[in-house]
């Protein structure tokens, strides 16, 4: 056998031995598997994916858009997709979108839930009806209103509720977009349980400062509301 042929043979054998060694080093238990996708877009699997991101996400009906920090808020389109299971849910029923708090800043307190319920009110067809119709279960007039000539008008209602050992408070905003005659509803909610119902020393209190910080985060989300032309929206 010539010297050249011998060298080629040695190289081939070496490559084969290296390949066998690499295969032996990669056992089934050591392989890094790519997780299989579960669910469909908009399911709780989707909400988990959104929560793992540190960037803002934006949702829109093609007219009004809003952005939210996906590290702290999940997105649901049905009640079953809300991963935060508490006595007081972050959003009441009947919503197009629910942005619900998934952060851990208030773990170990009597905080329960927080969220923004977004619903397009197709039953409120005029600006007057949109801005003045009381929320379901209420008879009060709006606490304040704002207007922007030829573009939109908005109003706000104080809302809240209580059950045995639990209570919530928030604001329901209505937005009437004049060019299309559409009425939008944005309801904020922060729910908590009675601190006195817990054994002493087992949790810390969800304080007024905690609530204020969370309300500020919710307001920052509402401040991202945008018109089709990119213009901002000022709620009351």
Wavefront OBJ file of the C-alpha trace (Angstrom):
o trace
v 0.000 0.000 0.000
v 1.373 3.425 -0.935
v 2.207 6.052 1.674
v -0.637 8.292 0.439
v -3.203 5.498 0.742
v -1.976 4.711 4.235
v -2.374 8.330 5.341
v -5.892 8.501 3.906
v -6.835 5.253 5.692
v -5.521 6.576 8.987
v -7.522 9.803 8.588
v -10.734 7.883 7.788
v -10.291 5.601 10.796
v -9.617 8.607 13.050
v -12.765 10.387 11.873
v -14.816 7.246 12.454
v -13.439 6.842 15.988
v -14.198 10.486 16.804
v -17.768 10.094 15.527
v -18.303 6.970 17.663
v -16.935 8.795 20.709
v -19.273 11.781 20.205
v -22.308 9.537 19.872
v -21.367 7.704 23.058
v -21.088 10.987 24.967
v -24.641 12.049 24.061
v -27.016 9.765 25.942
v -30.826 10.264 25.873
v -30.730 11.714 29.379
v -28.207 14.343 28.341
v -29.914 15.675 25.263
v -31.490 19.098 25.455
v -35.005 18.685 24.187
v -36.986 21.482 22.580
v -40.267 21.764 24.533
v -43.279 20.805 22.479
v -45.803 23.578 21.978
v -48.934 23.095 24.040
v -52.306 24.696 23.649
v -53.123 27.288 21.062
v -52.431 31.012 20.859
v -54.558 32.752 23.466
v -54.602 29.793 25.885
v -52.911 29.665 29.272
v -49.801 28.365 27.497
v -49.735 31.604 25.558
v -50.105 33.590 28.793
v -47.105 31.748 30.275
v -45.031 32.588 27.220
v -46.021 36.230 27.468
v -45.130 36.363 31.143
v -41.581 35.131 30.455
v -40.824 38.121 28.261
v -39.356 41.309 29.673
v -40.584 43.521 26.847
v -43.926 45.230 26.399
v -46.647 43.628 24.318
v -49.389 45.459 22.469
v -52.952 44.462 21.657
v -55.407 46.224 19.382
v -58.824 45.792 17.824
v -57.550 47.589 14.739
v -58.561 50.982 16.122
v -57.533 51.445 19.768
v -54.299 49.874 21.025
v -52.799 49.382 24.485
v -49.427 48.049 25.651
v -48.496 46.208 28.834
v -45.331 44.847 30.495
v -45.556 41.099 29.929
v -43.162 40.412 32.813
v -45.831 41.610 35.263
v -49.123 41.088 33.426
v -50.601 38.110 31.611
v -53.116 38.251 28.780
v -56.377 36.306 28.658
v -59.328 36.352 26.284
v -61.508 34.007 28.372
v -61.878 33.492 32.122
v -60.452 29.968 31.869
v -57.141 31.366 30.586
v -56.491 33.464 33.697
v -53.713 31.668 35.548
v -54.134 33.676 38.750
v -56.826 31.767 40.670
v -58.148 33.799 43.592
v -61.438 34.369 45.372
v -61.715 37.772 43.704
v -60.690 37.380 40.054
v -58.573 40.113 38.436
v -61.317 40.724 35.867
v -65.057 40.251 36.098
v -66.801 38.309 33.357
v -67.615 39.654 29.900
v -64.325 40.899 28.537
v -62.512 40.920 25.239
v -59.161 41.031 27.022
v -58.054 40.710 30.622
v -54.609 41.982 31.608
v -53.991 40.312 34.961
v -51.128 40.817 37.385
v -48.636 37.939 37.555
v -45.748 39.700 39.318
v -44.391 38.476 42.649
v -43.842 41.815 44.391
v -46.692 41.166 46.831
v -46.206 37.496 47.613
v -46.662 36.698 51.271
v -49.239 39.441 51.775
v -53.032 39.559 51.826
v -53.009 40.833 48.229
v -55.182 38.641 45.967
v -55.392 39.914 42.414
v -55.248 42.889 40.100
v -56.137 43.478 36.487
v -57.582 45.571 33.705
v -60.749 44.320 32.018
v -61.152 45.527 28.433
v -64.491 45.237 26.660
v -65.969 46.821 23.544
v -69.528 47.813 24.471
v -71.443 47.346 21.233
v -74.709 47.928 23.140
v -73.781 51.536 23.969
v -74.121 53.137 20.556
v -74.060 56.858 21.320
v -71.607 59.059 23.148
v -74.156 59.900 25.827
v -75.008 56.256 26.434
v -71.349 55.284 26.496
v -70.280 57.938 28.965
v -73.260 58.022 31.322
v -74.719 54.498 31.548
v -73.810 53.230 35.047
v -71.819 50.004 35.354
v -73.878 46.892 35.986
v -75.078 46.869 39.582
v -74.568 50.612 40.053
v -76.828 53.637 39.746
v -74.274 56.404 40.159
v -73.291 58.983 37.564
v -69.696 59.157 36.319
v -67.314 60.806 38.740
v -65.472 62.709 36.006
v -65.220 63.109 32.237
v -62.693 64.256 29.670
v -63.156 65.142 26.034
v -61.043 65.686 22.955
v -62.946 67.527 20.225
v -63.781 65.442 17.143
v -61.770 62.450 18.375
v -62.897 60.905 21.651
v -64.641 61.460 24.965
v -64.158 59.549 28.206
v -65.711 59.128 31.636
v -64.889 57.335 34.879
v -66.934 55.500 37.523
v -65.681 54.390 40.943
v -66.374 50.667 41.376
v -65.648 48.039 43.990
v -67.160 45.196 45.921
v -66.854 42.971 48.951
v -67.508 39.396 49.975
v -66.873 37.568 53.218
v -63.270 38.309 54.078
v -62.449 39.756 50.650
v -62.853 43.118 48.951
v -61.843 44.980 45.802
v -61.747 48.511 44.486
v -61.071 50.126 41.163
v -62.285 52.421 38.430
v -64.347 51.760 35.330
v -63.428 53.990 32.389
v -65.507 54.464 29.262
v -64.035 55.726 26.018
v -66.149 56.816 23.054
v -64.187 57.009 19.798
v -66.146 59.496 17.730
v -64.971 58.683 14.157
v -66.279 55.103 14.368
v -68.901 55.558 17.106
v -67.338 52.758 19.188
v -67.564 52.528 22.978
v -64.750 50.906 24.976
v -64.699 49.934 28.633
v -61.564 49.635 30.772
v -62.108 48.450 34.343
v -59.246 48.364 36.832
v -59.381 46.181 39.930
v -57.206 45.427 42.945
v -58.477 42.686 45.247
v -57.301 41.632 48.672
v -58.406 39.574 51.641
v -58.873 40.762 55.215
v -55.478 40.878 56.908
v -57.079 40.281 60.309
v -58.285 36.852 59.175
v -54.729 35.464 59.079
v -52.913 34.087 62.124
v -50.513 36.653 63.544
v -47.091 36.608 61.928
v -47.983 34.353 58.996
v -48.106 37.103 56.357
v -47.333 40.791 56.060
v -49.954 43.412 55.309
v -50.641 44.595 51.769
v -50.185 48.224 52.695
v -51.561 51.423 51.228
v -48.096 52.028 49.774
v -48.234 48.608 48.089
v -51.637 49.406 46.686
v -50.458 52.801 45.489
v -47.477 51.253 43.699
v -49.713 48.724 41.962
v -52.258 51.383 41.020
v -49.441 53.426 39.499
v -48.368 50.442 37.393
v -51.938 49.964 36.182
v -52.198 53.648 35.333
v -48.977 53.462 33.338
v -50.595 50.756 31.214
v -53.670 52.908 30.632
v -51.398 55.765 29.593
v -50.229 53.634 26.642
v -53.692 53.790 25.043
v -53.320 55.036 21.494
v -55.589 56.241 18.705
v -55.251 54.899 15.137
v -52.998 57.838 14.249
v -50.739 57.093 17.221
v -52.137 59.930 19.312
v -52.398 59.398 23.059
v -55.636 59.118 25.027
v -56.165 60.928 28.330
v -58.616 59.149 30.611
v -60.213 61.095 33.502
l 1 2 3 4 5 6 7 8 9 10 11 12 13 14 15 16 17 18 19 20 21 22 23 24 25 26 27 28 29 30 31 32 33 34 35 36 37 38 39 40 41 42 43 44 45 46 47 48 49 50 51 52 53 54 55 56 57 58 59 60 61 62 63 64 65 66 67 68 69 70 71 72 73 74 75 76 77 78 79 80 81 82 83 84 85 86 87 88 89 90 91 92 93 94 95 96 97 98 99 100 101 102 103 104 105 106 107 108 109 110 111 112 113 114 115 116 117 118 119 120 121 122 123 124 125 126 127 128 129 130 131 132 133 134 135 136 137 138 139 140 141 142 143 144 145 146 147 148 149 150 151 152 153 154 155 156 157 158 159 160 161 162 163 164 165 166 167 168 169 170 171 172 173 174 175 176 177 178 179 180 181 182 183 184 185 186 187 188 189 190 191 192 193 194 195 196 197 198 199 200 201 202 203 204 205 206 207 208 209 210 211 212 213 214 215 216 217 218 219 220 221 222 223 224 225 226 227 228 229 230 231 232 233 234 235 236
